[in-house]
Amino acid sequence: MSVIEVHRAHRLDHAHAREAAESIARDLSRQFDVDYRWEGDVMRFKRTGVKGQLNITADDIHVHLELGMLLRPFKARIEQEIHHQLDQVVQD
């Protein structure tokens, strides 16, 4: 199993941090056909070959994804897209 871990500091209030996470999830869901659901401030991702979560804290957004064997070749692309999405929504 291949793991992607991304932390991004932010200065957003809770509502804007959650809105940013929702925006990221919609884009990733559209691009990579990933289902997601909220459990409090934790968003869980799942589809065949990938599972993970996005946690929101007062000053950090943490993305943890576990990729199955078939998605390993796409790890760099997926990680790059996560960084890109976070760069777009978490701006000072």
C-alpha positions, 0 to 999 in steps of 0.5 A: 500500500502506498500512502500520501500524507499532506499537511497544510497550515491555514489561518481560515476560520472553521466555516471557511476551512470546511468550505475549502475542504468541501471544494477540494473534495468535490474537485477530487471526486470529479477527477478521480471518482472518489466518494466522500462523506463528513463525520464531524470535522473529518471527511472520509474518502473511499473508492476501489483502490483508495481510502483516506481522510481529511482532518480539519483543525484550527490551524491545519488541514491534514490529508491521509490517503492509502492507495491500492496497487492499481493506483500506485502509478498515479500517486505523484499525480494525485499528490500533486493535485492535492497540493494544487487544490490546497494551494488554491484554497489556503492562501494568506 
